[in-house]
Amino acid sequence: MSSTRTALRTTGVAVRAMLILTLVLGVGYTLVITGIGQLLLPSQANGSPLPDDKGSALIGQSFTDADGEALPEYFQSRPSAAGDGYDGTSSGGSNLGPENADLITAIQERKAAIAAREGVDPSEVPADAVTASGSGLDPHISVAYALLQVPRVAEARGLPEAEVRALVESRIQGRDLGFLGEERINVAELNLALDEQEGA
């Protein structure tokens, strides 16, 4: 009889503890953290959306036509191995090593295509222009790759190169904490700024 009471008492304590901890940690903690995020960092807490529902500043996107050809009036992103390209549901790299023949061929083809599109020597094409990031979702390109594209974008939009170059330079994001990583440019934000500047 006493062992039955002990088992029931233990079960009751366990159930009450589970309910209390679920309310405190599962509901209360979630509401507090969500509230802090909405108060202090509302844009980041909501996925860093771009204006007019044009995506997120955290996820790259392609600026190509229906056939996958680069739109000349837009700065181009780096390649993506996530699904069909910048697919947030299939984040990941190609998993091909640096000596993989398929990767080497793809890089050479990309380099030749970019050099032809930008009117430069293949040796001038930066590494990030021909290689995908580990996540396949990186929204940034190097400053060198953005500056390489300035003449094409300026010509396609009928703008002075100096004006487009100044816009690129105004969008440079510094190293994290001042020393981590490289300076970079968010392609979607740059293209949106370009559209806004031209429409103004």
N, C-alpha and C positions, 0 to 999 in steps of 0.2 A: 504493500500500500504506500509506504513512504517513498519507494523508488519511483512509483507512478507519479506521485505528487512532485517529486524532484524533477522528473522528466518534463511534466507539464509546466512547472515553474521555469525551467531552463528554456523551454520552447517559447513561453510567453515573453521572457526577457529578450531572447534573440529576435523575436518578431517586433517587439517595441523598439529595440535598438536599430533594427533595419529600417523601420518606418521613420524614426527620428533622423537617422543619418541620411536617408534618402531625401527627406525634406530639407535638412541643413545643407548637405553637400550637393545633392542633385538639383534642387530647386533654388534654395537661398543663395548658394555660392554662384550659380549660373546667372541669376538675376543681378547680383551685386557686380560681378565682372562685366556683364553686358551693359549695365548702367554706367559704370566707370568708363568703358570704351566709348559709349555714345556721348558722354559728356566731354571727355578729354580729347578723343581722336575719332570724331564721327565719320570722317571720310574713310580712314583705314578700317574702322570697325564694320563699315558697310561694303568693303571690297575695293576701295579706291576707284570708284566709278569715274569714267571720263564723261564730259558734258554730252548732253543729248543722247544718252544711252548708247555711246559708241564703244562700249567695252570697258575693260579695267586697265588702269595704269600698271597693274602688276602682271598682266598676261599679254605677251606679244601677239601681233596679228599680221597677216599678209596683206600687202597692197598690190594685188595682182588682178588681172582680168579673169574671165571665165575659163580661158585656156591656160591659166597659170603664168602668163607673161607679165613682167613688171610694168606697172603703170608709170609712164615716164614723168608725170607731174608729182609723184610722191617719192619720198625717201623709202628705201627698201630695208626690210628687217633682215636679220641673219637667217640661215636655213633652220628648219624645225623638223625634228624626228618624232614629234608627238602626233600620232595618228596621221591624218592627212595634212598636218601642219597646224601648229598652235591649237591643238585639240586639248582643252582643259581636262577632258575625261581620260586621256591616255598620255599623261605626262611621262616623259622618259627620253633617254638618248638612244642612239643607234646601237650601242653596245659593241661597236666595231673598234678593234684596236688600231693603233697608228700604223701598223704594217699590213693591215687588211687590204687586199687588192681592190675590193669593191669601194672601200672608203677612199683610197688613193685616187681611183678613177673618178669618183664623184667629185672630189675636191678639185681635180684638174679640170673637169668639165665646168664646174661652177666658176672657177677662176677665169677660164677662157670666156665664158658667157658674160661675166661681170666686166672683164677688161674690154670686150667688144662693146657692151652697152655704155660704159663710161668713157670709152675712147682713151684708155690708158694701157700701159704695158702690164702684162700679167704679174710682174714682180711688184707692182705698186698696190696690188689688191691685198688688204689686211686679212689676217687669219680669221677674224670673227665673221668676215663676209662669206666665207666658204665652209665654216664648221658650225654645227648646231651646238647649243648649250646642253648641259647634262640633263636639264628638265625638259628641253624642247619648247619652253614657254618664256624664255628670257625676252623681256620687252626692250632691252637696250642694245645699242651698237656702240662701237668705239667712236671716238671723235674723228679718228683718221678715216673710218669708213663713211661717216656722215659728210666730212669735207670732200671726200672723193666724189660724192654724188651731187655736190652743189652745182657744177656747170650744167648737168643734164636737167635737173629740176628747174633751174633758173631759165634755161632755154625753153623747156616745155610750158612754163607758165608766163613767158614773156617778161620776166623780171630781171633787174640788174643782178649780176652775180654777187656784188658787194652786199646787196640787201639780203639775199638768201644766206650768205655766209654770216652776216651779222646776226640773223635769226638763229642759225645753228649755234653760234658761239654764246648766245644768250641763254640757250637751253642746256648747256653743259652742266652735268651733275658731278660734284666733286667726289673724292674718295670717301668711303664710309669712315666715320670717326677721324677723318683727315689723313689716314694712312693705309686703310685697307682697300684692296682692289685698285681699279683704274678709273679715271674719269670716263664718263659715259653719257649717252643721250638716249632718252626714251623716244622711240620712233613714232609711236602713236601720238604722243603729246606734241612732238615736233610737227607732224603732219597736220594736226588740228590747229596749231598756232599758225601754220602757213596758210591754211584755208581761211582762218579768221582774219589774218593780216591782209590777204588778197581781197576778201569780201568787205573789209572795212572802208 
